Amino acid sequence: MESPSGEAALAAVERQLRELFPGPLRGGPVASRERWDLSFEGGPHGNPFWRFQIWWVGSGQLAPMAKILLKEGATLGKPGERPATIRMLACPFIGEAGKRLCDEHGWGWMDLSGNARIEDGA
């Protein structure tokens, strides 16, 4: 099965994120591709509890993931700060090495197989 790309991939990531989190999420694809691909704010009862910044990586290969992680640096914000900024990589499938890489940089991750690790550091 071929992995989705472009708008189809971003729509799949958005659907998955909306399934995972309670309450309305405001946002969607970002027009400027200078940094992240998707941006959402939301949380329980519509409060802006989390701010998600999501980068789409077209494959689970380590090189493109590492490039983003090294360029963008560690997760933003301070523990307990609201809305908490959660930086994430999303890809069609993420293996154990990719998960470790994200964890080492303090980033969340999700794949289109339904696997995810999302923490806000609070």
N, C-alpha and C positions, 0 to 999 in steps of 0.2 A: 504494500500500500504506500502510495506516495504522500509525503508530508505536505500540508498546506503551506502556502507562502503568501506574502503580502497581506491584503485585506482579509482574506479568508483565515489566515493564521491569527491575526489580531482579533477577529471576531470570535474565534474558538477560545482564545485566552480570556477574552472578556466574559464569555458565557460561563466558563469554568470559575472565574473569580466571583462572579455574581452568585453562583451556586454555593460557594464556600462561606460567604459572609452574610450576616444578618443585616437587615435594614437596607435602605436605598444607598446605592453608590452613584455619585455624580462624576461624570467625566467620560472618557473614551479615548479613541485614537488621537494622538497629538499631531497637528498639522506639520510642525517643524521636525525634521528627522535629525536635528543637531545632537540630541541627547537621547531621551527615552522615547518609546513608541506608544505607550499607553499611560494615562495618568487618571487616577480615581481618588476621591475622598469619600469617606462615609464611615458608618459604624452603626451600632444599635440605636434605634429610634431616630435615625437620620442625623445623629450628631457627628461632626467631623472628628472622629476618633482616630482614624488612620488615613494616611496619604500614601497611596501606592504609586511607585514609579517602576514601570516594567519595560525591560528591553527584550525584544524578540531576537532569538538566535536561531537561524535556519536549520541548525543541526546540533546534535549533542556532542560535537567534537570539542576538545579542550581549547584549542588555539583561539577560536573566535570568542569563546567564553572568557578566557584569560585576558584577551585584549580589552574587553569592556570592563572587567573587574579592575584591572590595573589602571586604566585610563580614568575611571570614575571614582575609584577609591572606596573607602569604608562607608558604611551606612551613615546617613546624616542624622543630626538631632542628638538630644540628650535623653538618657533614660527618664521616663515619666513625662516627657514633653508631649503635649497634644496639640494638633494631631501628630502622631508618631509617623515619621517617614519610613516606609518600608520599601527598600530597593530590591527588585527581583529580576532574575533571568527566567525567561520562558523559552522552551524549545519543544520540538516534537517528542523527544524522549531524552531523559538525562540518566546517565549511568552513575555508578558509585564514585568514580573519580571526579565527575562534574559536581556531584553533590558535595563532596569534600572541599572542592575548590571554592564553591559558593559559601560553605560554612566557614572556611578559613578567612574569608573576606567580610563576614557578617551580613551576607546577602541571603535573601530567600530565593526559592526556586520553585518552578512548577513545570510540568510537562503535560502534553495533550493526552497522556495515558491516564491521567487522574491523580498522579503523584504530586505532592507539594510539601514544602516546608516553609512556613511563614511565621516569623516572630517579629514583635515590635520592640524588643529590648527592654520593655518596662518591667 
